[in-house]
Amino acid sequence: MAQPQEKTGYDVVVIGSGAGGLAAALTAKLEGLDVLVIEKTDRIGGSTAISGGAVWVPLNDQAEAAGHPDTPEKALTYLRNTVGAAGDEALRHAFLEAGPRALRYLRERTDVQLAARTYSPDYHPDREGAAMGGRSLDPIEFDGRLLGPHFRTLRDPLPEFCVLGGMMVNMTDVKHLLAVTRSFASWKHGMKLVLRYFADRLSGHHRGTRLLLGNALAGRLFHGLLKQKIPFWLETPALALEQDAGGAVTGVRVKRDGREIVLQARRGVVVATGGFPWNAQMRAEHYPAPTGPYSMSPQGNVGEGIAMARQAGGVLGTGHTGPALWAPVSMMQRPDGSMLRYPHLVWDRAKPGLIAVDARGERFVNESTSYHEFVRGMYQANEAGTSIPALLVCDSDFMEKWGLGLALPGGRSREHLVRAGYLYRADTLEALARQADVDPDGLARTVAAFNPPAARGEDPAFGKGSTAYNRYLGDPEHQPNACVAPVAKAPFYAVKVYPGDIGTALGVRADGHARVLDARGTPIAGLYVAGNDMHSVMGGEYPAPGITLGPALTFGWAAGMHLAHGHDEHA
């Protein structure tokens, strides 16, 4: 019997299945439209599923209850003091106005449930308008079993967010797991996690079903997709947008089961394919040098959505201060030749007893600054010397308490990391430096100068621990400075870090309804953009945790609303 033909006409076609694309799809469906999601890989979730999951939306309706009442004036002041002219002023206002509405809509009508942080300083807490919490929200833990057989279709999180081969953990869990032998409360917490995880594996799940961080957000969005019966096609790459004689986008040509077909989109197409961090040509054109394949984003994020939007008349944004959202990344080659990447985001750099040095063995940055600013510091220092790669250096006390990258704390074996050339270990700083191709005398001088003030909790050279954000990531039990301690006890350890990213900020220019704009600033009918394909409202700056997912959800929602109600000026 012949198979029935697949439907090829929809109101909306969404390209990509991260937060921006799924928010657009859910909103459009809830507003009465017929929607299809296409995804070129075999998994749902995009960059969102492997992210830390933070969502930054000032003025959200949970901020006051979290202890941090916000005002439009305060939020605008902070963005002007951090983003300034790098970002589009009109888009900034649109984000602040639409963001709270988007989160409220998604909370009330979908499974997207977030909780505002009671304490989480913006990345520049010393600048006027900054908040100490409330603006950043985290996805509430999600039970992956609710996805049923589709649980395997959800993209897995980064291995670095898991222990025991598949049990997701957050920072609270890690602190408890490290203290299980010292605290009954931590033992109980740890046992609950482990028993749940083993039950999951015994039930046949390929990993733990307790989802956290960005994987929880992607899982919640995916659950909404399933509940709303929105069709999704996996392994279906988009090839080109279709346009009518007037330039309006009317559909998309895709490859499906080995053949090309044209999907009609009566209302429009949403492009949300995750930016271009794995496009070597675009990196060479837009990234500072040196650049390499250091991104933590999925390797399928190669910029085809941006290319299609530009071919349809869209243009790249301008005026930004940088093309990407930076993060220092260490790398280890596996025995099969593949590369394992570890993002040094929040766990190790800010803790007391670690420094970062360049090839001269000299410090060049406040190690507890944000990951974005850390890599900026690498690039700036590299203009005068060699700080790419940089070297993170610690002593044995630090290693046993905190670990370093892939090297875990608490007496765990690290020999495989040493053999693989990932982790350097030596009984003297000079020997450590020689292993890592760093000037031995320079490193010895740097540590000799660093240690005496560090013993007093001071860092006169770079001010490590000098801001609320620094201290938030440090060790609150270590005083007088949560981020500073001497590097003194052998053996010493180090890893090399490279200027990686967690996604691109340079994208297609759009308006507050997420409509793609042409070179004249006129919206292209039927064409919308969300997520990292959209030129960042932050203009390449990184003012707070969650400045990718916050706008992704916001402008995905805005696209869905405008697709459904574009005739209504108040949509």
N, C-alpha and C positions, 0 to 999 in steps of 0.2 A: 504494500500500500504506500502511495506517495506521501511524503511528509508534508504537513501544511506549511504554507509560506509564512515566514516570520513577518510580523507587522513592521512596516518601515515608515509610518507617519505618526508623529507625536506633536504635542504642543511645544514641548521643551526637550532638548537633548542636552545633557550635562556630560562634559568630557572630563573625567577624573573623579576619584572617590575619596579625597581627603575632606577635611572639615569644610572648606569653602564650597566644594562641589556638592557634598551631601546636604549641607545647610540649604543651598539653593534648591536642590531637588525636593527636600522635605517641605520647604515653604511653598514652592510652586504647587506641589501635590495637595497640600492642605488648603490651598487657596483655589482648588478646583481644576487644576490643569492636569493633562495627561503627560507623564514624564518618563523618560528613559535615561539611565545612567550607563555610560560606557567606560570601561577601564581596560587599559592595554595589558596589564599584568594579570596574573591569576589570583590576585588577592585584593580585598577591599581595605581601604584605610589610608593609603598614601603616606606622606611624611607624618601626618597626624598620629598614626598608629605607633610610630617609633619615637615620638617626641616625649618631652617631659610633661606635656599636657597643660601647662599654665595658660590661662586666658586673661588678658589684661583689657578690662573695660571700665574706665572711670565712670562714676555716677551711677553704677549699677545699684539695684534696689536692695542689695545685701550689705553694702558698705557701711551704712550707719549701724546696723545690728552687729557688725564685726568690730565696732568701736572706732570707725574712721569715717565720719560724715564728710561728704565731698561736695564741692560746688563747681558749677561750670567755670567760674572765674579762676578757681584754684587749678583745675585740670588744664585749662587753656594756658595759664601762666607757666605751668610746668612744661608743657609741650613747646611753648615758645622759648623756654630757657634750655631745652635739650635738643629739639628738632630744628626750631627756628626756620630759616629760609630754605632749609633742605627739603621740607615737606610742603605740599600744596595746602594753602590756608583753607580754601573752600572744602577740600576733602577732609581736613582735620575737623572742621565744624560738623560735617556730615557724619563722621565717625562718632564724635561725642554725642550727637543727637540720636543717631540710630542704634549705637551699641547697646544701651540699656533696654531699648525696645526689643531688639533682636534677642537678647538673653531672656527677657521676660516671656516673649512669644515661644521660644524653644523650650523653656522650662514648663510652661503651661500646656503646651500642645504636643510635645515630643518627649523622648526619654533622656534628653540632654539635661542632666542635673549637675549643677556646679555649686561649690561652697567657697565663699569669699574667705581669704586668709585673714586671720585676726592680727598677724604680724608678718609683714613682708615688705621691707622698704623698697621704694623705687630705686633704680640703680644709681641715681644721682641725688641722694637724700639731702645734700647740702644746698641744693638749688631751690629757689623759691617755687612754691606750688607742689613740691614733692609730698607724697603720702607715705606713712609708715605701714600701711596695710589697707585692706578693703578693695583696692582696685584690681588686684590679681585674684583669680579664682582657680580652684582645682576641680577636675572631674571627680564626682563621688564614685567610690568603688563600684564596679559593675560585675555581675555574675555572668561569665561567658556561657554558662550552660543555657541561658535564656535564648541564645542564638541557635540552639539545637544542632542539627548537622552542619549548619553554616559556620559553626565556630572555627572550623579549619579554613574557611574562606577569609577570615579576618587576618590581616597581616600580623605576623608575630612581632613582639617588641624587640628592641635591641637586647642582645645577650647580656649586656652590662647592667640592665635593669632587672636581671633575674639571678637567682641562686639555685643550686641543686639541679641545674639543667632545665629550668623552666618555671620556677616559682617567682612571680613578680614581687618586688619589694620597693618600698619608698624609703625616704630618709628616716622616718620614725621606725619602720621595721628594722632597718640596718642597725640603728642605735640599740634596739632591744636585742637583736641577735648577737651583737658584740658583747652584750652584758648578761647573757643567759646564765653564766656561772656566778654572777655577783648579785643578782636581783631576782627574787621570786616573781615579781610582776613581769620582768623581762622574760623569765623562763616560761611563764604561762602564755605570754604573748607569742613567743617563738614556737612553743609546742602547738598552739592553735593553728598557726600558719602551716607548720610542717605536716600536721595530721590532715588538714584540708588538702594540701598539695598531694600527699600520697594517696588520699582517697580519689582525687581526680585522676591520677595516673593509673590506679587500679581499675578505674571505671573505663579506661580506654582512651582518655584524652591525651593528646600529644604534648600538652603542657598544662600548667595550672590554669584554672578557670577564674581565679580571683584577679580581676583586671584592674590596673591602676594607671595613673599618669595618662599620657596620650592614648594608650591602648584602650583605656576605659572610655575616653571620649569617642574614639573611633567605633568602639563596640556599641556605645549608646546610639550614635548616629546610624550605624548599620542596623541595629535593632529596630529603630524607627522606620528605616527603609523597608525592612521585612514586614513590619506591622501594617504599613500603608500599601503593601503589595506593589511597590515601585519596581518594575523590572530592571535588572542590571545585567549587562553583558560583559563577561570577563574575556581576556585575551582578544580584545577588539580595539586595535589601535585606530585613532583618527588619522586620516591622510590629508584632508583639505576641507575647507569650508565652502559651501555652495552659496552663491549670491545671484540675485536677480539683476536685471538690466540697470536698475537704479542703485545698485551697490548694497542693498539690504541682504543680510544673511538669512538664508532660507533653509539651511540644512547642513549636513556634514557627510562627507564621503569617508567610509570606514572599510577596514578589512575584517571580514567575518568568515571563519571557517574556510580560509584560503581563497575567498572571492571578494571582490569589491562591490559594495552596495552603497546607495545613497539614502540616508535617513532624512526625511523631511521634518523640519521643525517649524510649525506654523507660527509660534510666538517668538522663538529665538533659541540660540545656542549659548550655553555657559561654558567658558574655557577655564579649567582649573586643574592643570596638569603638573603643578608643582615647581615651576621655575626651571632654571638651566644649570644647576651646579655640576652636572656630569657631562656638559657639552664642552669639550676641550677647545673648540674654536671660539665659542662665546666667552669662555674664561680667559683665553689669550687676548681677546679683544677688550674685555671690560675689567678683569681683575688686575690688581697690582702684581708685579713680578717679585719673586718667583711664585708660580702657582702650580698646583699639581692635583691629582685625584685624591684630595684629602677630605671630601665632604662626608658628613654623617647622613645626608639625605639618601633616599632610595636611588639606586644606580639607574633606574629608569627615568629619572628626572633630567631630561636632556633638552628641554626647551621647545618641543614641537608645538605646544599650545601657543607660546609667544610667537613662533614663526608663522603659524596659521593666522593669528590675529593681525600680524603685520602685513601679511599677504592680502588680507581683506581690507587694508587701509588703516589699521591701527599703528600707533607710534610708541616707541619706548619713552619712558619718563625721563625728565632731565632735572638738573639742579641738585641731585642727591650727593651725599658725601661719601658714599661707598656702594658697591654693587651687591654686597653680600652681608649676611649676618654671621659674624665670625665666631669661631671657637677653637681653642688649641686642641689638637688631636695627636695622640700617640698611635703608632702603628706597629703591628707584628705580623710577619709573614708566617702563615700556617705551613705545615709539612706538604700540603697539596698545592702550594704556591699561591693560594688566595691570601688576601690581606684582611687582617682584623684591625678595626679602628676603634679607639676609645676616646670619647669626648671628655675633656677635663673641664666640666662645667661648674659644679658647685661643691664637690666632695673634698678634694685634696688641697687645691691651691691656697685656699684661705686659712687653712689650719696652721697652728703655731709649730714652727720647726721646719719650714720649707722655704726655699728661695729658687728663683729662676735666673739663669745666667746665659750670656751669649758665648761665642767661641773664644772670647778673651777671658772668660771666667768672671765677667762683671755683670752685676744686676742692671736691669734696664727698665723695670716696671714695678708697680705695686702689685704683687702677686695675688692679692685678694680682690682686685678690681673685677668687674664683670668679664666674662669670657670674651665678649665683643671688644672691650677696651684692651684686654690682654693682647689679643692678636694685632690690634692697631699698634700697640706698643712694640710688638715684634717687627712689624713692617717699618715703623719709624726708626727703630734702632738699627735695622738692617741697612739703612741708607748710609750709616757711618761705620758699620762693622759687619759682623756676621752673626745675626741673631736668629737665622732660619737655617736649620732647626735651632730651637732654644733647648736648654737643659733644665729640667726640674730636679732639684737636689734636696735630699733629706738625710737624716741620720736614722740609726736603728730604733730609737725610742719612737720617732714619728712613724716608721714603717710598721712597728708592732701595734701601734694604736690606731692608725688611720689607713695604712696601705698607700700605694702609689700607682694610679692607673690600674692596669690589669693585675698588679701584685696586691694580693689581699692581706689584710692585717691579721693579727692574732696567731702568729707562729705557723702560718700555713706555708706549704712548700712553694718555693719560687725558683727552684733549679731549672725548670723547663723554660722559664722566662729569660733566665740568664743565658742558657744554651742557645735560645732563639735569637739572642742579640737585642732583645727588647729592654731588658733590665740590666743596668750596670751596677756592680757591687764591688767594693774594695775596702781595705782596712785603713787607707789614708785618702785624703781628699786629692792629693797629687796623683795617686794611682787611678782613682776614679776618673779624674779629668783626662788622663792619657787614654784610657779606654774609650772615652766619648769624644775624642778629638777636640778637647777644650784645653786652653793654656793652663798647665798645672800651677804655675806661680800665681797667675791671675785669680784662679779659684781660691787658692790658699789665702791670698791677700783679702779677697772679698769676704770670706767667712771670718777671718781674723778681725776685720773691721765691723762686721755685722754682729758678732756674738756679744760683745760687752754691752752695747745699748739694748740688744734683744733680751739679755738677762734681766733688764729693768723694765721690759715691756715696751721698749721704744724702737722706732725705726726712723731716725732723722733723715735718711736718704730718700725714701719713697713713701713713707707714711702708711705702711701696711697696718691695717686695723684702725685707721683714722676716721672712718665713716660708719654710720649705722648699718649700711649694707655690708661692708667688710665684716663687721662684728657678728652680723646675723649668720654668716657662713663659717665663722670661726668656732672655737670651743669655749662656750660660756663659763665652763668650770676653770679655765686657765686664765688667771689674772696676774698682773693688771691689764694685759692686752690679750684678747681672745685669739689674736691672729699671729702673735710674735713669740718665738722662743729660739734659743740658740740651736745651731746645727753643730753638735759636739760629740756625739757618742758613736764610735765605730761599731760595726761596719757602716759605711755610707752607701747610699743608693741614689740612682738617677734614672730618668727616662727622657728621651728626646721627644719634643712636641713640634708640630708643624702648623702652619696657618690654615686650619680647616674652616669649615662653615657648617651651619645647620640649615642652610637654604639661601636663596637669593632674594635681594631687596629690589633690584632693578627689574622692572617689568613693564607691561603695557599700561599706558596712561588711561585712566577711567574717571568717571564722575561719581557723585555720591549715590547714584542708583546702580553703580557697578557697570554702567554702559561704557564700552570701549569708545575712545575718542579718536578722531582722525587728526591729521596735521593742522587743521584749522580749529580744532577744539570742538568739533561737532560730533554728536553721538552717531555711531554707525548702527542703523536700525537692525535689531535682531541679534546683536552681538554683545555679550556680557563677559566679565572676567572676575575671578575671585582667587583668593589664596596667593601663593607666591608668583603666579603669572601676572598678577596686578601690581603695578608700581606701588611700592610701599608708601602708605600714608606717613610713615616715619622717615622717609627720605634717606634710608641707609643708616640712620641713627638707631640706638637700642636703649630707650629710656627706662625699660622695666621688664620684668619677666612676663612673657605671654603676649608680646607685641606682634607676633605673627598669627597666632590662633585667634586672638581677640578680633582683629580686623577680618580674618578669614570668615569667622562665623557671622560677623556684622554685615559684610558686603555680600556674602552668600545669601543671607536673609534678604538684604536689600534687592538683590537681583531677582530672587523668587517673587518678592512682592511687586516689583515693577513689571515683571513678565505677566503677572496676573492682573495688575491694576494700572498699567502704564497710562491709561487714559485719564486716571484720577491724579491730579496734581498733588494730592496729599498722600499718595501711596508711599 
